[in-house]
Amino acid sequence: MRRCRVALVGAGGVARRHARLLTGFEDVELLGVTDVSRGAATELTDAYGGRPFTDVEELLAAGPDAVYVCVPPFAHGPVEEAVITAGVPMFVEKPVAVDLDTAERIAALVEEKRLLTAVGHHWRYLHVVEQARRLLAGRRVRMVNGAWLDAVPPVPWWAVRDRSGGPVVEQAAHVLDLVRTLVGEVVEVTAYGDGTPPPVDGADIDSVTAATLRFANGAVGTLAAACVLTWKHRAGLEILADGLALSLAEDGLLVRDADGQRRVGADPEGARVAVDRAFVDAVTGVGDDVRVPYAEALRTQRLALAVAGSARTGRSVTLPTGPAATAPAAATGMTIDA
């Protein structure tokens, strides 16, 4: 059986993780890597195989079966456009952009090309997410409280708003994606930031953000994001439904109902493996379990940018529902950039 030849754009930490996992599959070969740092690309290929490429054009000319786009948030756009033009299946790491225009443009190109895509919201592959979905079936969800309380990651672009999108877009998007998965679509957000950046050189993001969410199904919720700690304190969500309380995080699910309290452990590494395995299987035609194609990730991106935009402007943001939710934001009058 011919191996699926995968190429990486980007050679940072998340690209290294994908390289490690992908080369653990017997049916995958790392064709090569390109990065703005030739040294970083060479270091990665020395560890996992393939060869460094000078740029995206040279990489695509080598004929990969799939491309992983693992670039910082501000670098999204041109890479995806080149991959889409080449007609190569594409895996994009989240967040898919720092602004809505870029994400909308890429989504439209993907739709026009009918390209196979996946986005790295690997939390959807946690088995406890499916268990939570089953427990919530038939119950009315009343409230959800999400949080991502963490430190500033050690990369220079992260604390700059127009480079990362800020904590809500870059970190808490995982939580917002699960909020949409388990509770439903958000129709209105109101958010506030503290207006004070963390003590990092060049920082201009809010250190903390608090938001309220109103859902199409009548539920209400909150989101808290913070980057003022020196450790990852909490990342997950709590859901209250009639007769049921769930606490869900990457490491497990806590259930409380009339029968008492019980905890189910989760496997974060298994979810990371599963999201890559599902994409490779889709590329090779032996599977169909891509849970977050680009169009689905766009909805989470809209929500994250709505929260960030509301915190920046002090105004509530209304998100489209029904058929309008799949239309470009410009068609709905939305302007929700971070």
KOLKOL-17574 format. One record per residue (C-alpha): x, y, z; residue number from 1. Coordinates in steps of 0.05 Angstrom, whole numbers, plus 5000, padded with zeros to 4 digits. Layout:
N
<c1:X | c2:Y | c3:Z | num:NUM>
...
REM end
This chain:
338
<c1:5000 | c2:5000 | c3:5000 | num:1>
<c1:5027 | c2:5068 | c3:4981 | num:2>
<c1:5037 | c2:5114 | c3:5039 | num:3>
<c1:4999 | c2:5180 | c3:5046 | num:4>
<c1:5052 | c2:5233 | c3:5035 | num:5>
<c1:5040 | c2:5291 | c3:5082 | num:6>
<c1:5075 | c2:5358 | c3:5081 | num:7>
<c1:5077 | c2:5411 | c3:5136 | num:8>
<c1:5076 | c2:5486 | c3:5130 | num:9>
<c1:5105 | c2:5511 | c3:5195 | num:10>
<c1:5156 | c2:5479 | c3:5241 | num:11>
<c1:5135 | c2:5503 | c3:5310 | num:12>
<c1:5111 | c2:5463 | c3:5369 | num:13>
<c1:5043 | c2:5444 | c3:5340 | num:14>
<c1:5076 | c2:5422 | c3:5275 | num:15>
<c1:5125 | c2:5379 | c3:5313 | num:16>
<c1:5067 | c2:5346 | c3:5349 | num:17>
<c1:5032 | c2:5330 | c3:5284 | num:18>
<c1:5097 | c2:5304 | c3:5254 | num:19>
<c1:5107 | c2:5258 | c3:5314 | num:20>
<c1:5037 | c2:5231 | c3:5311 | num:21>
<c1:5032 | c2:5225 | c3:5235 | num:22>
<c1:5098 | c2:5188 | c3:5228 | num:23>
<c1:5072 | c2:5139 | c3:5280 | num:24>
<c1:5021 | c2:5115 | c3:5228 | num:25>
<c1:5045 | c2:5059 | c3:5184 | num:26>
<c1:5010 | c2:5088 | c3:5123 | num:27>
<c1:5038 | c2:5159 | c3:5128 | num:28>
<c1:5104 | c2:5188 | c3:5104 | num:29>
<c1:5128 | c2:5258 | c3:5120 | num:30>
<c1:5146 | c2:5287 | c3:5053 | num:31>
<c1:5176 | c2:5351 | c3:5080 | num:32>
<c1:5169 | c2:5417 | c3:5116 | num:33>
<c1:5174 | c2:5490 | c3:5099 | num:34>
<c1:5180 | c2:5546 | c3:5150 | num:35>
<c1:5204 | c2:5618 | c3:5151 | num:36>
<c1:5262 | c2:5590 | c3:5191 | num:37>
<c1:5301 | c2:5542 | c3:5147 | num:38>
<c1:5336 | c2:5517 | c3:5209 | num:39>
<c1:5270 | c2:5499 | c3:5244 | num:40>
<c1:5247 | c2:5461 | c3:5182 | num:41>
<c1:5313 | c2:5424 | c3:5178 | num:42>
<c1:5311 | c2:5406 | c3:5251 | num:43>
<c1:5241 | c2:5377 | c3:5244 | num:44>
<c1:5256 | c2:5336 | c3:5182 | num:45>
<c1:5320 | c2:5311 | c3:5215 | num:46>
<c1:5277 | c2:5283 | c3:5271 | num:47>
<c1:5218 | c2:5256 | c3:5231 | num:48>
<c1:5239 | c2:5248 | c3:5158 | num:49>
<c1:5226 | c2:5283 | c3:5093 | num:50>
<c1:5265 | c2:5344 | c3:5072 | num:51>
<c1:5261 | c2:5419 | c3:5082 | num:52>
<c1:5230 | c2:5460 | c3:5027 | num:53>
<c1:5246 | c2:5532 | c3:5010 | num:54>
<c1:5174 | c2:5555 | c3:5006 | num:55>
<c1:5102 | c2:5533 | c3:4998 | num:56>
<c1:5107 | c2:5532 | c3:4922 | num:57>
<c1:5166 | c2:5484 | c3:4923 | num:58>
<c1:5131 | c2:5441 | c3:4974 | num:59>
<c1:5068 | c2:5436 | c3:4931 | num:60>
<c1:5108 | c2:5421 | c3:4869 | num:61>
<c1:5134 | c2:5358 | c3:4904 | num:62>
<c1:5063 | c2:5329 | c3:4900 | num:63>
<c1:5040 | c2:5318 | c3:4972 | num:64>
<c1:4975 | c2:5280 | c3:4984 | num:65>
<c1:4957 | c2:5327 | c3:5041 | num:66>
<c1:4983 | c2:5390 | c3:5073 | num:67>
<c1:4981 | c2:5411 | c3:5146 | num:68>
<c1:4980 | c2:5486 | c3:5156 | num:69>
<c1:5012 | c2:5498 | c3:5224 | num:70>
<c1:5028 | c2:5572 | c3:5222 | num:71>
<c1:5016 | c2:5627 | c3:5274 | num:72>
<c1:4947 | c2:5659 | c3:5271 | num:73>
<c1:4971 | c2:5722 | c3:5235 | num:74>
<c1:5003 | c2:5681 | c3:5179 | num:75>
<c1:4939 | c2:5647 | c3:5155 | num:76>
<c1:4912 | c2:5664 | c3:5087 | num:77>
<c1:4965 | c2:5661 | c3:5032 | num:78>
<c1:4985 | c2:5590 | c3:5051 | num:79>
<c1:4914 | c2:5564 | c3:5048 | num:80>
<c1:4902 | c2:5600 | c3:4983 | num:81>
<c1:4962 | c2:5565 | c3:4951 | num:82>
<c1:4942 | c2:5497 | c3:4977 | num:83>
<c1:4870 | c2:5506 | c3:4954 | num:84>
<c1:4893 | c2:5528 | c3:4885 | num:85>
<c1:4935 | c2:5464 | c3:4881 | num:86>
<c1:4874 | c2:5423 | c3:4900 | num:87>
<c1:4909 | c2:5387 | c3:4957 | num:88>
<c1:4870 | c2:5364 | c3:5019 | num:89>
<c1:4886 | c2:5411 | c3:5076 | num:90>
<c1:4888 | c2:5407 | c3:5152 | num:91>
<c1:4890 | c2:5475 | c3:5186 | num:92>
<c1:4909 | c2:5487 | c3:5258 | num:93>
<c1:4864 | c2:5533 | c3:5298 | num:94>
<c1:4852 | c2:5590 | c3:5302 | num:95>
<c1:4842 | c2:5593 | c3:5227 | num:96>
<c1:4857 | c2:5668 | c3:5226 | num:97>
<c1:4861 | c2:5731 | c3:5269 | num:98>
<c1:4807 | c2:5766 | c3:5228 | num:99>
<c1:4740 | c2:5746 | c3:5199 | num:100>
<c1:4754 | c2:5769 | c3:5128 | num:101>
<c1:4811 | c2:5720 | c3:5119 | num:102>
<c1:4771 | c2:5662 | c3:5148 | num:103>
<c1:4710 | c2:5678 | c3:5105 | num:104>
<c1:4753 | c2:5684 | c3:5042 | num:105>
<c1:4786 | c2:5616 | c3:5054 | num:106>
<c1:4719 | c2:5584 | c3:5070 | num:107>
<c1:4691 | c2:5609 | c3:5004 | num:108>
<c1:4750 | c2:5582 | c3:4965 | num:109>
<c1:4745 | c2:5515 | c3:5000 | num:110>
<c1:4671 | c2:5511 | c3:4982 | num:111>
<c1:4684 | c2:5531 | c3:4910 | num:112>
<c1:4738 | c2:5478 | c3:4903 | num:113>
<c1:4699 | c2:5426 | c3:4943 | num:114>
<c1:4764 | c2:5412 | c3:4979 | num:115>
<c1:4772 | c2:5361 | c3:5034 | num:116>
<c1:4791 | c2:5400 | c3:5097 | num:117>
<c1:4798 | c2:5390 | c3:5172 | num:118>
<c1:4813 | c2:5439 | c3:5229 | num:119>
<c1:4849 | c2:5420 | c3:5293 | num:120>
<c1:4793 | c2:5423 | c3:5344 | num:121>
<c1:4815 | c2:5357 | c3:5372 | num:122>
<c1:4772 | c2:5363 | c3:5435 | num:123>
<c1:4714 | c2:5338 | c3:5392 | num:124>
<c1:4748 | c2:5270 | c3:5390 | num:125>
<c1:4748 | c2:5262 | c3:5466 | num:126>
<c1:4704 | c2:5202 | c3:5481 | num:127>
<c1:4675 | c2:5240 | c3:5541 | num:128>
<c1:4647 | c2:5292 | c3:5493 | num:129>
<c1:4604 | c2:5238 | c3:5461 | num:130>
<c1:4584 | c2:5213 | c3:5531 | num:131>
<c1:4564 | c2:5284 | c3:5550 | num:132>
<c1:4523 | c2:5289 | c3:5487 | num:133>
<c1:4486 | c2:5225 | c3:5504 | num:134>
<c1:4472 | c2:5248 | c3:5575 | num:135>
<c1:4444 | c2:5314 | c3:5550 | num:136>
<c1:4399 | c2:5282 | c3:5498 | num:137>
<c1:4327 | c2:5297 | c3:5515 | num:138>
<c1:4343 | c2:5346 | c3:5570 | num:139>
<c1:4335 | c2:5421 | c3:5567 | num:140>
<c1:4402 | c2:5456 | c3:5576 | num:141>
<c1:4394 | c2:5517 | c3:5620 | num:142>
<c1:4464 | c2:5545 | c3:5628 | num:143>
<c1:4537 | c2:5535 | c3:5607 | num:144>
<c1:4598 | c2:5567 | c3:5639 | num:145>
<c1:4663 | c2:5561 | c3:5601 | num:146>
<c1:4733 | c2:5582 | c3:5622 | num:147>
<c1:4805 | c2:5583 | c3:5599 | num:148>
<c1:4849 | c2:5609 | c3:5655 | num:149>
<c1:4922 | c2:5604 | c3:5637 | num:150>
<c1:4989 | c2:5637 | c3:5627 | num:151>
<c1:5018 | c2:5676 | c3:5569 | num:152>
<c1:5051 | c2:5624 | c3:5523 | num:153>
<c1:5126 | c2:5635 | c3:5510 | num:154>
<c1:5121 | c2:5659 | c3:5438 | num:155>
<c1:5132 | c2:5733 | c3:5421 | num:156>
<c1:5070 | c2:5742 | c3:5378 | num:157>
<c1:5019 | c2:5714 | c3:5427 | num:158>
<c1:5007 | c2:5777 | c3:5470 | num:159>
<c1:4997 | c2:5822 | c3:5409 | num:160>
<c1:4925 | c2:5828 | c3:5388 | num:161>
<c1:4935 | c2:5832 | c3:5312 | num:162>
<c1:4983 | c2:5773 | c3:5314 | num:163>
<c1:4944 | c2:5723 | c3:5357 | num:164>
<c1:4874 | c2:5750 | c3:5362 | num:165>
<c1:4881 | c2:5748 | c3:5438 | num:166>
<c1:4865 | c2:5694 | c3:5490 | num:167>
<c1:4793 | c2:5684 | c3:5469 | num:168>
<c1:4811 | c2:5671 | c3:5396 | num:169>
<c1:4876 | c2:5634 | c3:5406 | num:170>
<c1:4862 | c2:5593 | c3:5469 | num:171>
<c1:4788 | c2:5594 | c3:5489 | num:172>
<c1:4766 | c2:5576 | c3:5419 | num:173>
<c1:4771 | c2:5503 | c3:5441 | num:174>
<c1:4720 | c2:5516 | c3:5496 | num:175>
<c1:4674 | c2:5556 | c3:5450 | num:176>
<c1:4676 | c2:5499 | c3:5399 | num:177>
<c1:4652 | c2:5450 | c3:5452 | num:178>
<c1:4599 | c2:5500 | c3:5475 | num:179>
<c1:4571 | c2:5500 | c3:5404 | num:180>
<c1:4577 | c2:5424 | c3:5400 | num:181>
<c1:4540 | c2:5409 | c3:5465 | num:182>
<c1:4494 | c2:5468 | c3:5477 | num:183>
<c1:4479 | c2:5498 | c3:5408 | num:184>
<c1:4490 | c2:5562 | c3:5369 | num:185>
<c1:4500 | c2:5628 | c3:5404 | num:186>
<c1:4459 | c2:5686 | c3:5378 | num:187>
<c1:4484 | c2:5744 | c3:5420 | num:188>
<c1:4546 | c2:5760 | c3:5461 | num:189>
<c1:4566 | c2:5817 | c3:5507 | num:190>
<c1:4637 | c2:5818 | c3:5532 | num:191>
<c1:4684 | c2:5862 | c3:5573 | num:192>
<c1:4759 | c2:5863 | c3:5578 | num:193>
<c1:4799 | c2:5895 | c3:5633 | num:194>
<c1:4837 | c2:5939 | c3:5585 | num:195>
<c1:4903 | c2:5921 | c3:5618 | num:196>
<c1:4954 | c2:5878 | c3:5581 | num:197>
<c1:4995 | c2:5825 | c3:5617 | num:198>
<c1:5065 | c2:5844 | c3:5638 | num:199>
<c1:5098 | c2:5821 | c3:5573 | num:200>
<c1:5138 | c2:5865 | c3:5526 | num:201>
<c1:5095 | c2:5893 | c3:5470 | num:202>
<c1:5030 | c2:5864 | c3:5498 | num:203>
<c1:4965 | c2:5899 | c3:5479 | num:204>
<c1:4914 | c2:5845 | c3:5494 | num:205>
<c1:4867 | c2:5844 | c3:5553 | num:206>
<c1:4892 | c2:5804 | c3:5612 | num:207>
<c1:4822 | c2:5780 | c3:5628 | num:208>
<c1:4757 | c2:5777 | c3:5589 | num:209>
<c1:4687 | c2:5761 | c3:5614 | num:210>
<c1:4628 | c2:5748 | c3:5568 | num:211>
<c1:4555 | c2:5730 | c3:5570 | num:212>
<c1:4524 | c2:5686 | c3:5517 | num:213>
<c1:4452 | c2:5678 | c3:5494 | num:214>
<c1:4434 | c2:5615 | c3:5455 | num:215>
<c1:4383 | c2:5603 | c3:5401 | num:216>
<c1:4351 | c2:5549 | c3:5444 | num:217>
<c1:4340 | c2:5596 | c3:5503 | num:218>
<c1:4400 | c2:5575 | c3:5545 | num:219>
<c1:4447 | c2:5627 | c3:5573 | num:220>
<c1:4521 | c2:5623 | c3:5589 | num:221>
<c1:4586 | c2:5656 | c3:5606 | num:222>
<c1:4658 | c2:5653 | c3:5583 | num:223>
<c1:4719 | c2:5673 | c3:5624 | num:224>
<c1:4788 | c2:5679 | c3:5594 | num:225>
<c1:4852 | c2:5700 | c3:5630 | num:226>
<c1:4927 | c2:5699 | c3:5618 | num:227>
<c1:4952 | c2:5727 | c3:5684 | num:228>
<c1:4977 | c2:5662 | c3:5716 | num:229>
<c1:5041 | c2:5623 | c3:5710 | num:230>
<c1:5005 | c2:5557 | c3:5702 | num:231>
<c1:4945 | c2:5528 | c3:5666 | num:232>
<c1:4893 | c2:5533 | c3:5720 | num:233>
<c1:4829 | c2:5511 | c3:5685 | num:234>
<c1:4803 | c2:5500 | c3:5615 | num:235>
<c1:4735 | c2:5470 | c3:5604 | num:236>
<c1:4661 | c2:5481 | c3:5615 | num:237>
<c1:4603 | c2:5466 | c3:5662 | num:238>
<c1:4534 | c2:5451 | c3:5635 | num:239>
<c1:4470 | c2:5453 | c3:5676 | num:240>
<c1:4409 | c2:5418 | c3:5648 | num:241>
<c1:4346 | c2:5395 | c3:5682 | num:242>
<c1:4369 | c2:5345 | c3:5735 | num:243>
<c1:4440 | c2:5342 | c3:5709 | num:244>
<c1:4506 | c2:5378 | c3:5720 | num:245>
<c1:4567 | c2:5364 | c3:5677 | num:246>
<c1:4638 | c2:5389 | c3:5684 | num:247>
<c1:4679 | c2:5375 | c3:5622 | num:248>
<c1:4753 | c2:5386 | c3:5610 | num:249>
<c1:4807 | c2:5355 | c3:5567 | num:250>
<c1:4825 | c2:5306 | c3:5622 | num:251>
<c1:4755 | c2:5281 | c3:5639 | num:252>
<c1:4681 | c2:5289 | c3:5653 | num:253>
<c1:4648 | c2:5297 | c3:5721 | num:254>
<c1:4575 | c2:5278 | c3:5722 | num:255>
<c1:4525 | c2:5295 | c3:5777 | num:256>
<c1:4452 | c2:5273 | c3:5774 | num:257>
<c1:4399 | c2:5239 | c3:5817 | num:258>
<c1:4442 | c2:5177 | c3:5821 | num:259>
<c1:4501 | c2:5214 | c3:5852 | num:260>
<c1:4568 | c2:5237 | c3:5826 | num:261>
<c1:4617 | c2:5199 | c3:5782 | num:262>
<c1:4679 | c2:5217 | c3:5741 | num:263>
<c1:4701 | c2:5190 | c3:5674 | num:264>
<c1:4773 | c2:5200 | c3:5654 | num:265>
<c1:4793 | c2:5224 | c3:5585 | num:266>
<c1:4854 | c2:5215 | c3:5541 | num:267>
<c1:4878 | c2:5281 | c3:5511 | num:268>
<c1:4934 | c2:5247 | c3:5472 | num:269>
<c1:4885 | c2:5198 | c3:5443 | num:270>
<c1:4842 | c2:5256 | c3:5418 | num:271>
<c1:4903 | c2:5287 | c3:5384 | num:272>
<c1:4918 | c2:5221 | c3:5351 | num:273>
<c1:4845 | c2:5212 | c3:5330 | num:274>
<c1:4839 | c2:5279 | c3:5295 | num:275>
<c1:4900 | c2:5264 | c3:5253 | num:276>
<c1:4878 | c2:5192 | c3:5240 | num:277>
<c1:4809 | c2:5215 | c3:5217 | num:278>
<c1:4839 | c2:5265 | c3:5168 | num:279>
<c1:4888 | c2:5215 | c3:5138 | num:280>
<c1:4833 | c2:5164 | c3:5131 | num:281>
<c1:4790 | c2:5215 | c3:5095 | num:282>
<c1:4848 | c2:5232 | c3:5049 | num:283>
<c1:4861 | c2:5159 | c3:5032 | num:284>
<c1:4787 | c2:5144 | c3:5024 | num:285>
<c1:4781 | c2:5092 | c3:5080 | num:286>
<c1:4744 | c2:5135 | c3:5130 | num:287>
<c1:4695 | c2:5192 | c3:5138 | num:288>
<c1:4701 | c2:5220 | c3:5209 | num:289>
<c1:4725 | c2:5292 | c3:5199 | num:290>
<c1:4685 | c2:5326 | c3:5252 | num:291>
<c1:4708 | c2:5397 | c3:5240 | num:292>
<c1:4716 | c2:5415 | c3:5166 | num:293>
<c1:4735 | c2:5487 | c3:5151 | num:294>
<c1:4663 | c2:5511 | c3:5144 | num:295>
<c1:4647 | c2:5485 | c3:5214 | num:296>
<c1:4709 | c2:5517 | c3:5244 | num:297>
<c1:4688 | c2:5582 | c3:5213 | num:298>
<c1:4626 | c2:5583 | c3:5258 | num:299>
<c1:4670 | c2:5576 | c3:5320 | num:300>
<c1:4716 | c2:5630 | c3:5292 | num:301>
<c1:4657 | c2:5677 | c3:5284 | num:302>
<c1:4636 | c2:5665 | c3:5356 | num:303>
<c1:4706 | c2:5675 | c3:5384 | num:304>
<c1:4715 | c2:5740 | c3:5344 | num:305>
<c1:4646 | c2:5763 | c3:5366 | num:306>
<c1:4668 | c2:5756 | c3:5439 | num:307>
<c1:4734 | c2:5790 | c3:5426 | num:308>
<c1:4702 | c2:5845 | c3:5385 | num:309>
<c1:4649 | c2:5859 | c3:5438 | num:310>
<c1:4703 | c2:5864 | c3:5492 | num:311>
<c1:4742 | c2:5913 | c3:5448 | num:312>
<c1:4683 | c2:5958 | c3:5429 | num:313>
<c1:4638 | c2:5952 | c3:5490 | num:314>
<c1:4579 | c2:5934 | c3:5445 | num:315>
<c1:4538 | c2:5871 | c3:5441 | num:316>
<c1:4545 | c2:5829 | c3:5378 | num:317>
<c1:4488 | c2:5791 | c3:5345 | num:318>
<c1:4506 | c2:5728 | c3:5306 | num:319>
<c1:4464 | c2:5702 | c3:5248 | num:320>
<c1:4421 | c2:5641 | c3:5255 | num:321>
<c1:4387 | c2:5592 | c3:5207 | num:322>
<c1:4407 | c2:5598 | c3:5133 | num:323>
<c1:4442 | c2:5664 | c3:5147 | num:324>
<c1:4492 | c2:5628 | c3:5191 | num:325>
<c1:4523 | c2:5596 | c3:5130 | num:326>
<c1:4526 | c2:5660 | c3:5089 | num:327>
<c1:4589 | c2:5704 | c3:5088 | num:328>
<c1:4591 | c2:5753 | c3:5146 | num:329>
<c1:4590 | c2:5812 | c3:5098 | num:330>
<c1:4522 | c2:5790 | c3:5072 | num:331>
<c1:4494 | c2:5794 | c3:5143 | num:332>
<c1:4526 | c2:5860 | c3:5161 | num:333>
<c1:4571 | c2:5828 | c3:5213 | num:334>
<c1:4635 | c2:5863 | c3:5232 | num:335>
<c1:4664 | c2:5823 | c3:5289 | num:336>
<c1:4739 | c2:5825 | c3:5281 | num:337>
<c1:4779 | c2:5820 | c3:5344 | num:338>
REM end
